[in-house]
Amino acid sequence: MIDLPHFYGKENVEKYLDWEMKVEKLFACHHVMEERKVPLATLSFQGNVVYWWTALERERGLHKDPPIEYWNDLRRVLRRHHIPSYYNRELMDKL
């Protein structure tokens, strides 16, 4: 079994991006099939992000939205939640 690093939620943007990169590298290294990526990634959630994920799944079900089944979709939702909209602007300003 693959051992992914824990993710605790809104600590800071860099910690989220670091977690995301490590997870992607582990998926590639272990040749994880697409249908296993979301369940494995969400198992690494700890603390507040577990409650956020549970609420998101429930809300999607109530609105009859399809469940998140693909890593790219999960990544998109995580980025929207954990990376502030101004982050890219700040990065560009620093460059």
DSSP file (Angstrom, degrees, kcal/mol; ACC not computed):
  #  RESIDUE AA STRUCTURE BP1 BP2  ACC     N-H-->O    O-->H-N    N-H-->O    O-->H-N    TCO  KAPPA ALPHA  PHI   PSI    X-CA   Y-CA   Z-CA
    1    1 A M              0   0    0      0, 0.0     2,-0.3     0, 0.0     0, 0.0   0.000 360.0 360.0 360.0 146.7    0.0    0.0    0.0
    2    2 A I        -     0   0    0     28,-0.0     2,-0.7     1,-0.0    25,-0.0  -0.639 360.0-146.3 -84.5 137.0    1.1    3.5   -0.8
    3    3 A D        -     0   0    0     -2,-0.3    -1,-0.0    23,-0.0    37,-0.0  -0.874  18.0-167.0-109.4 101.5    1.7    5.8    2.2
    4    4 A L        -     0   0    0     -2,-0.7     2,-0.1    36,-0.1     3,-0.1  -0.554  28.1-101.7 -86.7 151.3    0.8    9.4    1.4
    5    5 A P        -     0   0    0      0, 0.0    -1,-0.1     0, 0.0     2,-0.1  -0.402  44.6-103.1 -67.2 148.5    1.8   12.4    3.5
    6    6 A H        -     0   0    0     -2,-0.1     2,-0.4    39,-0.1    39,-0.2  -0.388  28.7-153.3 -70.3 149.3   -1.0   13.8    5.7
    7    7 A F  B     -a   45   0A   0     37,-2.5    39,-2.7    34,-0.1    42,-0.1  -0.992  12.3-177.1-127.3 124.5   -2.8   17.0    4.7
    8    8 A Y        -     0   0    0     -2,-0.4    41,-0.6     1,-0.3    40,-0.4   0.469  38.2-122.9-102.2  -4.8   -4.3   19.1    7.4
    9    9 A G  S    S+     0   0    0     39,-0.1     2,-2.4    40,-0.1     3,-0.4  -0.798  75.6  24.2 105.8-142.7   -6.0   21.8    5.4
   10   10 A K  S    S+     0   0    0     -2,-0.4     3,-0.1     1,-0.2    -1,-0.0  -0.371  72.4 122.7 -73.0  75.1   -5.5   25.6    5.5
   11   11 A E  S    S-     0   0    0     -2,-2.4     2,-0.3     1,-0.4    -1,-0.2   0.870  84.9 -46.4 -90.9 -64.9   -2.1   25.9    7.0
   12   12 A N     >  -     0   0    0     -3,-0.4     4,-1.8     1,-0.1    -1,-0.4  -0.960  50.8-103.9-161.3 165.4   -0.5   27.9    4.1
   13   13 A V  H  > S+     0   0    0     -2,-0.3     4,-2.8     1,-0.2     5,-0.2   0.890 116.3  55.1 -62.1 -42.2   -0.4   27.8    0.4
   14   14 A E  H  > S+     0   0    0      1,-0.2     4,-2.5     2,-0.2    -1,-0.2   0.882 106.3  51.3 -62.3 -38.2    3.1   26.4    0.2
   15   15 A K  H  > S+     0   0    0     -3,-0.2     4,-2.4     2,-0.2    -1,-0.2   0.896 111.1  48.6 -66.4 -38.7    2.3   23.5    2.4
   16   16 A Y  H  X S+     0   0    0     -4,-1.8     4,-2.8     2,-0.2    -2,-0.2   0.959 113.2  46.3 -63.4 -49.2   -0.7   22.6    0.2
   17   17 A L  H  X S+     0   0    0     -4,-2.8     4,-2.4     1,-0.2    -2,-0.2   0.872 111.9  52.0 -62.5 -36.8    1.3   22.8   -3.0
   18   18 A D  H  X S+     0   0    0     -4,-2.5     4,-2.3    -5,-0.2    -1,-0.2   0.928 110.8  47.8 -62.7 -45.9    4.1   20.8   -1.4
   19   19 A W  H  X S+     0   0    0     -4,-2.4     4,-2.6     1,-0.2    -2,-0.2   0.933 111.4  50.8 -59.5 -47.1    1.6   18.1   -0.4
   20   20 A E  H  X S+     0   0    0     -4,-2.8     4,-2.4     1,-0.2    -2,-0.2   0.914 111.1  47.4 -59.4 -45.3    0.1   18.1   -3.9
   21   21 A M  H  X S+     0   0    0     -4,-2.4     4,-2.3     2,-0.2    -1,-0.2   0.910 112.4  49.3 -64.5 -42.2    3.5   17.7   -5.6
   22   22 A K  H  X S+     0   0    0     -4,-2.3     4,-2.5     2,-0.2    -1,-0.2   0.914 111.3  49.8 -62.7 -42.4    4.5   14.8   -3.2
   23   23 A V  H  X S+     0   0    0     -4,-2.6     4,-2.7     1,-0.2    -2,-0.2   0.924 110.7  49.5 -63.0 -44.9    1.2   13.0   -3.8
   24   24 A E  H  X S+     0   0    0     -4,-2.4     4,-2.3     1,-0.2    -1,-0.2   0.906 111.3  49.3 -61.4 -41.6    1.6   13.4   -7.6
   25   25 A K  H  X S+     0   0    0     -4,-2.3     4,-2.9     2,-0.2    -1,-0.2   0.911 112.0  48.2 -64.0 -42.3    5.1   12.0   -7.4
   26   26 A L  H  X S+     0   0    0     -4,-2.5     4,-2.3     2,-0.2    -2,-0.2   0.907 110.2  51.9 -65.6 -41.0    4.0    9.1   -5.3
   27   27 A F  H  <>S+     0   0    0     -4,-2.7     5,-2.4     2,-0.2     4,-0.3   0.932 114.3  43.6 -58.5 -45.7    1.1    8.3   -7.7
   28   28 A A  H ><5S+     0   0    0     -4,-2.3     3,-0.9     3,-0.2    -2,-0.2   0.920 113.5  50.4 -66.7 -44.3    3.5    8.3  -10.6
   29   29 A C  H 3<5S+     0   0    0     -4,-2.9    -1,-0.2     1,-0.2    -2,-0.2   0.868 118.0  38.6 -62.3 -37.8    6.2    6.3   -8.8
   30   30 A H  T 3<5S-     0   0    0     -4,-2.3    -1,-0.2    -5,-0.2    -2,-0.2   0.335 106.3-125.2 -96.9   5.7    3.7    3.6   -7.8
   31   31 A H  T < 5 -     0   0    0     -3,-0.9     2,-0.3    -4,-0.3    -3,-0.2   0.916  36.8-166.6  50.9  49.8    1.7    3.7  -11.0
   32   32 A V      < -     0   0    0     -5,-2.4    -1,-0.2    -6,-0.2     2,-0.1  -0.508  18.5-120.8 -71.7 130.0   -1.5    4.3   -9.2
   33   33 A M    >>  -     0   0    0     -2,-0.3     3,-1.9     1,-0.1     4,-0.8  -0.396  22.2-114.1 -70.9 149.1   -4.5    3.8  -11.4
   34   34 A E  H >> S+     0   0    0      1,-0.3     3,-1.0     2,-0.2     4,-0.7   0.849 113.2  58.1 -53.8 -41.5   -6.8    6.9  -11.9
   35   35 A E  H 34 S+     0   0    0      1,-0.2    -1,-0.3     2,-0.1    -2,-0.0   0.646 107.8  48.3 -69.0 -12.5   -9.8    5.3  -10.1
   36   36 A R  H <> S+     0   0    0     -3,-1.9     4,-2.2     2,-0.1    -1,-0.2   0.599  91.7  79.9 -98.5 -13.6   -7.7    4.8   -6.9
   37   37 A K  H <X S+     0   0    0     -3,-1.0     4,-2.9    -4,-0.8     5,-0.2   0.925  92.3  45.4 -65.2 -48.4   -6.2    8.4   -6.7
   38   38 A V  H  X S+     0   0    0     -4,-0.7     4,-2.7    31,-0.4     5,-0.2   0.951 114.9  46.9 -64.2 -49.3   -9.1   10.2   -5.2
   39   39 A P  H  > S+     0   0    0      0, 0.0     4,-1.2     0, 0.0    -1,-0.2   0.916 116.0  46.0 -59.1 -40.3   -9.8    7.6   -2.5
   40   40 A L  H  X S+     0   0    0     -4,-2.2     4,-0.7     2,-0.2     3,-0.3   0.934 113.6  48.2 -66.3 -45.2   -6.1    7.4   -1.6
   41   41 A A  H >< S+     0   0    0     -4,-2.9     3,-1.2     1,-0.2     4,-0.3   0.918 110.9  50.0 -62.6 -43.5   -5.6   11.2   -1.5
   42   42 A T  H >< S+     0   0    0     -4,-2.7     3,-1.0     1,-0.3    -1,-0.2   0.748 100.7  64.2 -71.8 -20.8   -8.7   11.7    0.7
   43   43 A L  H 3< S+     0   0    0     -4,-1.2    -1,-0.3    -3,-0.3    -2,-0.2   0.757  96.8  58.7 -67.7 -23.0   -7.5    9.1    3.1
   44   44 A S  T << S+     0   0    0     -3,-1.2   -37,-2.5    -4,-0.7    -1,-0.2   0.546  81.2 113.0 -83.8  -6.0   -4.5   11.3    3.8
   45   45 A F  B <   -a    7   0A   0     -3,-1.0     2,-0.3    -4,-0.3   -37,-0.2  -0.431  45.6-178.2 -68.0 139.6   -6.8   14.2    4.9
   46   46 A Q    >   -     0   0    0    -39,-2.7     3,-1.2    -2,-0.1     4,-0.2  -0.942  41.9 -11.8-135.0 155.1   -6.6   15.0    8.6
   47   47 A G  T >> S+     0   0    0     -2,-0.3     3,-1.4     1,-0.2     4,-0.9  -0.236 125.1   1.6  62.4-136.2   -8.3   17.5   11.0
   48   48 A N  H 3> S+     0   0    0    -40,-0.4     4,-2.3     1,-0.3    -1,-0.2   0.786 124.9  64.2 -60.3 -31.7  -10.4   20.2    9.5
   49   49 A V  H <> S+     0   0    0     -3,-1.2     4,-2.4   -41,-0.6    -1,-0.3   0.791  96.6  58.7 -67.8 -24.8  -10.0   19.2    5.9
   50   50 A V  H <> S+     0   0    0     -3,-1.4     4,-2.4    -4,-0.2    -1,-0.2   0.923 108.5  45.0 -65.1 -43.8  -11.8   15.9    6.7
   51   51 A Y  H  X S+     0   0    0     -4,-0.9     4,-2.5     2,-0.2    -2,-0.2   0.897 113.0  50.7 -67.0 -40.5  -14.8   17.9    7.8
   52   52 A W  H  X S+     0   0    0     -4,-2.3     4,-2.5     2,-0.2    -2,-0.2   0.934 112.1  47.1 -60.8 -46.5  -14.6   20.1    4.7
   53   53 A W  H  X S+     0   0    0     -4,-2.4     4,-2.6     2,-0.2    -2,-0.2   0.910 112.2  49.4 -63.7 -43.7  -14.3   17.1    2.4
   54   54 A T  H  X S+     0   0    0     -4,-2.4     4,-2.3     1,-0.2    -1,-0.2   0.916 112.8  47.5 -61.7 -43.8  -17.3   15.3    4.1
   55   55 A A  H  X S+     0   0    0     -4,-2.5     4,-2.7     2,-0.2    -2,-0.2   0.891 111.5  51.3 -65.3 -39.7  -19.4   18.5    3.8
   56   56 A L  H  X S+     0   0    0     -4,-2.5     4,-2.6     2,-0.2    -2,-0.2   0.929 110.5  47.9 -63.4 -45.6  -18.4   18.9    0.1
   57   57 A E  H  X S+     0   0    0     -4,-2.6     4,-2.0     2,-0.2    -2,-0.2   0.921 113.7  47.9 -60.6 -43.6  -19.4   15.3   -0.7
   58   58 A R  H  X S+     0   0    0     -4,-2.3     4,-2.4     2,-0.2    -2,-0.2   0.926 112.0  49.2 -62.7 -46.0  -22.7   15.7    1.1
   59   59 A E  H  X S+     0   0    0     -4,-2.7     4,-2.0     1,-0.2     6,-0.2   0.906 109.7  51.2 -62.0 -43.0  -23.4   19.0   -0.6
   60   60 A R  H  <>S+     0   0    0     -4,-2.6     5,-3.0     1,-0.2    -1,-0.2   0.895 110.6  50.1 -62.1 -38.8  -22.6   17.6   -4.1
   61   61 A G  H ><5S+     0   0    0     -4,-2.0     3,-1.2     3,-0.2    -2,-0.2   0.907 108.8  51.0 -65.1 -42.2  -25.0   14.7   -3.3
   62   62 A L  H 3<5S+     0   0    0     -4,-2.4    -1,-0.2     1,-0.3    -2,-0.2   0.853 113.3  45.2 -63.6 -34.9  -27.8   17.1   -2.3
   63   63 A H  T 3<5S-     0   0    0     -4,-2.0    -1,-0.3    -5,-0.2    -2,-0.2   0.357 113.9-119.7 -89.4   5.8  -27.4   19.0   -5.5
   64   64 A K  T < 5 +     0   0    0     -3,-1.2    -3,-0.2     1,-0.2    -2,-0.1   0.782  60.2 154.2  58.8  29.3  -27.2   15.8   -7.5
   65   65 A D      < -     0   0    0     -5,-3.0    -1,-0.2    -6,-0.2     3,-0.1  -0.618  51.8-100.7 -80.5 147.2  -23.7   16.7   -8.7
   66   66 A P        -     0   0    0      0, 0.0    -1,-0.1     0, 0.0    -3,-0.0  -0.337  43.1-100.1 -66.2 150.7  -21.6   13.7   -9.7
   67   67 A P        -     0   0    0      0, 0.0     2,-0.7     0, 0.0   -10,-0.0  -0.298  39.8 -99.5 -66.0 156.6  -19.0   12.6   -7.1
   68   68 A I        +     0   0    0      1,-0.2     3,-0.0    -3,-0.1   -11,-0.0  -0.702  54.6 158.8 -79.3 115.6  -15.4   13.7   -7.6
   69   69 A E        +     0   0    0     -2,-0.7   -31,-0.4   -31,-0.1     2,-0.4   0.563  46.7  69.6-115.4 -14.1  -13.8   10.6   -9.1
   70   70 A Y  S  > S-     0   0    0      1,-0.1     4,-2.3   -33,-0.1     3,-0.4  -0.874  72.9-130.6-118.7 144.5  -10.6   12.0  -10.8
   71   71 A W  H  > S+     0   0    0     -2,-0.4     4,-3.1     1,-0.2     5,-0.2   0.876 108.1  54.6 -56.6 -43.6   -7.4   13.4   -9.4
   72   72 A N  H  > S+     0   0    0      1,-0.2     4,-2.0     2,-0.2    -1,-0.2   0.872 109.4  48.3 -62.2 -36.2   -7.5   16.5  -11.6
   73   73 A D  H  > S+     0   0    0     -3,-0.4     4,-2.1     2,-0.2    -1,-0.2   0.910 112.9  47.4 -69.0 -42.1  -11.0   17.3  -10.4
   74   74 A L  H  X S+     0   0    0     -4,-2.3     4,-2.9     1,-0.2     5,-0.2   0.929 111.6  51.1 -63.5 -44.5  -10.0   16.9   -6.8
   75   75 A R  H  X S+     0   0    0     -4,-3.1     4,-2.8     1,-0.2     5,-0.2   0.905 108.8  51.4 -58.2 -42.9   -6.9   19.0   -7.3
   76   76 A R  H  X S+     0   0    0     -4,-2.0     4,-2.2    -5,-0.2    -1,-0.2   0.916 112.7  45.0 -61.0 -45.0   -9.1   21.7   -8.9
   77   77 A V  H  X S+     0   0    0     -4,-2.1     4,-1.8     2,-0.2    -2,-0.2   0.909 114.0  49.4 -67.1 -42.4  -11.5   21.8   -5.9
   78   78 A L  H  X S+     0   0    0     -4,-2.9     4,-3.1     2,-0.2     5,-0.3   0.921 111.4  48.9 -62.8 -44.3   -8.6   21.7   -3.4
   79   79 A R  H  X S+     0   0    0     -4,-2.8     4,-2.2     1,-0.2    -1,-0.2   0.909 109.5  52.2 -62.8 -41.6   -6.8   24.6   -5.1
   80   80 A R  H  < S+     0   0    0     -4,-2.2    -1,-0.2    -5,-0.2    -2,-0.2   0.870 118.4  38.0 -61.6 -35.7  -10.0   26.6   -5.2
   81   81 A H  H  < S+     0   0    0     -4,-1.8    -2,-0.2    -5,-0.1    -1,-0.2   0.848 125.9  33.0 -84.2 -35.7  -10.5   26.1   -1.5
   82   82 A H  H  < S+     0   0    0     -4,-3.1    -3,-0.2    -5,-0.2    -2,-0.2   0.550 107.1  66.3-105.1  -9.5   -6.9   26.3   -0.3
   83   83 A I  S  < S-     0   0    0     -4,-2.2    -1,-0.1    -5,-0.3     5,-0.1  -0.948  80.9-131.1-116.5 115.7   -5.2   28.8   -2.6
   84   84 A P    >   -     0   0    0      0, 0.0     3,-1.8     0, 0.0     4,-0.4  -0.247  20.7-117.0 -63.0 151.5   -6.5   32.4   -2.3
   85   85 A S  T 3  S+     0   0    0      1,-0.3     4,-0.4     2,-0.1     3,-0.4   0.785 113.9  55.2 -60.5 -28.7   -7.4   34.1   -5.5
   86   86 A Y  T 3> S+     0   0    0      1,-0.2     4,-2.3     2,-0.1    -1,-0.3   0.547  82.5  90.9 -82.1  -6.1   -4.7   36.7   -5.0
   87   87 A Y  H <> S+     0   0    0     -3,-1.8     4,-2.3     1,-0.2    -1,-0.2   0.910  85.4  48.4 -60.3 -46.2   -1.9   34.1   -4.7
   88   88 A N  H  > S+     0   0    0     -4,-0.4     4,-2.4    -3,-0.4    -1,-0.2   0.891 110.8  52.1 -62.8 -38.7   -1.0   34.1   -8.4
   89   89 A R  H  > S+     0   0    0     -4,-0.4     4,-2.4     2,-0.2    -1,-0.2   0.919 108.8  50.3 -62.2 -43.0   -0.9   37.9   -8.5
   90   90 A E  H  X S+     0   0    0     -4,-2.3     4,-1.9     1,-0.2    -2,-0.2   0.904 109.9  50.7 -63.2 -40.5    1.5   38.0   -5.5
   91   91 A L  H  X S+     0   0    0     -4,-2.3     4,-1.5     1,-0.2    -1,-0.2   0.927 111.0  48.1 -61.6 -44.7    3.8   35.4   -7.1
   92   92 A M  H  < S+     0   0    0     -4,-2.4    -2,-0.2     1,-0.2    -1,-0.2   0.878 109.6  53.2 -64.5 -37.2    3.9   37.4  -10.3
   93   93 A D  H  < S+     0   0    0     -4,-2.4    -1,-0.2     1,-0.2    -2,-0.2   0.872 106.6  52.8 -64.7 -36.4    4.6   40.6   -8.3
   94   94 A K  H  <        0   0    0     -4,-1.9    -1,-0.2     1,-0.3    -2,-0.2   0.830 360.0 360.0 -68.1 -32.5    7.5   38.9   -6.6
   95   95 A L     <        0   0    0     -4,-1.5    -1,-0.3    -5,-0.1    -2,-0.2   0.486 360.0 360.0 -74.3 360.0    9.0   37.9  -10.0
